[in-house]
Amino acid sequence: MADYIIRATAAGGQIRAFAAVTRDLVETARARHNTSPVATAALGRLLTAGAMMGSMMKNEDDLLTLKIEGDGPIGGLTVTADAKGDVKGYVNNPLVILPCNDKGKLDVSTALGIGVLSVIQDVGLKEPYVGQTILVSGEIAEDLTYYYATSEQTPSSVALGVLMNKDNTVRQAGGFIIQMMPGAGEEIIAALEQRLGEISSVTSLLDEGMTPEAILEKLFEGMEPEITDRMETRFFCNCDKARVEKALVSIGKKELQSMIDDGKPIEINCHFCNTSYEFSVEELQGLLERAAR
């Protein structure tokens, strides 16, 4: 099953929701970055959130960036997503190893430590919109729930999960974001809170074979849920050698000449997808000629 995101409403428009299955894209990220299990869990949760939050944006060229900077051993995470379901990201320290927490789960909170969550929305204005909150738990879902409440004044419930196989590949990944619309009734809110409290984890539901549609139907039983949109999502980086060439030309003639004088090929690595691009001395000479025009 290809990864996808669904958008839904319930209770006559009093609730809007997004749910996603993201196993393949999280496994792609794990393989690209060779992440440890706890780094896979952290990055996978943020990638899943980014994919769903990106799908909320209105215009095709809008970009969303989620950044977490903490004092834990993982250092930080960066994820970028667009409105078409494409998402990419990386971990500052992908190899960090930690024991499980007291619940026997991957200890993402300790890996991130104390820090800040930044949500950067570039919607074509002169300056992007930047919202920041502290990490309230370091588990990412709770931190995004807090972000929505404080920065966007939108009561929300965010659930994110990554379940690993014993060989450290990704077994399940996904999540949901549920938001109450202005004027939502107290009875609807109370009923939804009770349903949310009955769910052990989103990955346990996915591992039982439930789809995003089935998860929302379970949460919104009796609230007339309606699926309004479905889109595929994937780990995708738009880097290529031509883009890297443009970046090298932009650094200027002096820096390019210095690289040429070293007499050795250089290698440029993309943080987001871990792809490396090699440039020979002859290629650098050609870029220098372009920069001089």
JOZIQUI-V637533 format. One record per run of one state. SS is the DSSP state (H for helix, E for strand, C for the rest). FROM is the first residue (numbers start at 0). LEN is the number of residues. If there is no record, write none. Layout:
SS&FROM&LEN / SS&FROM&LEN
This chain:
C&0&3 / E&3&7 / C&10&4 / E&14&7 / C&21&1 / H&22&11 / C&33&3 / H&36&19 / C&55&7 / E&62&8 / C&70&5 / E&75&7 / C&82&3 / E&85&6 / C&91&16 / H&107&5 / C&112&2 / E&114&8 / C&122&6 / E&128&6 / C&134&6 / H&140&11 / C&151&4 / E&155&9 / C&164&5 / E&169&11 / C&180&5 / H&185&12 / C&197&4 / H&201&6 / C&207&4 / H&211&8 / C&219&6 / E&225&7 / C&232&1 / E&233&2 / C&235&5 / H&240&10 / C&250&2 / H&252&10 / C&262&3 / E&265&4 / C&269&6 / E&275&4 / C&279&1 / H&280&12 / C&292&1
